[in-house]
Amino acid sequence: MNVQEKCEIILTKHKIPSCHSNFQIRNFIIGKESSPIAKLWQCIRELQARQETIEALENDYKDLLDNIEIAKLDLQELEESVDEVITEKIGILHNKKKTIQIRKQNRNIERLHKSKNNLDNQRNNILKEMRVLIEEFDNLTAECPYKDFDDESAQLEYWTEKFQKEIVLTQTLGLPPNPELLKSCLALPENSELRKNIEIALLQANKKLIKENN
């Protein structure tokens, strides 16, 4: 048994789908978000992207089906064609050429069918991911009401949780404060508790610096 045959056996028996696992979706795509509303919005983003892909695949699939039908008609036309032969020798050459063209056309049809199967698999993988995302969305909305993307309170919650998570991570790693992160925190609305806390911390740090320099 050669390498290609062994590979075929292994891939037939053990196949890894070309999509994210349920674990990846739940823990890394959705779970890494810092707040419930952020997770809900990420579900929507992921579903939108996959829906667009599905729509594009549908058009590709229809084109491929038409191409298969055309290829079959070309094969039928080739098989039933009758050539005017001038001499017996030329007739033999024509028949050889025709046999080769039929083989090539059959391989072309096989490739088209394989492309069709690949599209089927791709579509099924995307639908599998979408089912997991919808399940996550339903679970989240059961605990946290959905808020529109432009809702002011939702946006404040989203950015506050995001910035707090980055601040905690920076402090845990013992890294100096990120100036751009602090600027973003200070750009939050005046009623933001995070902004107030950052302002107080900066004011205290400034007083300490002045005291040390005196």
Order of alpha helices (4+ residues) and beta strands (2+ residues): alpha-alpha-alpha-alpha-alpha-alpha
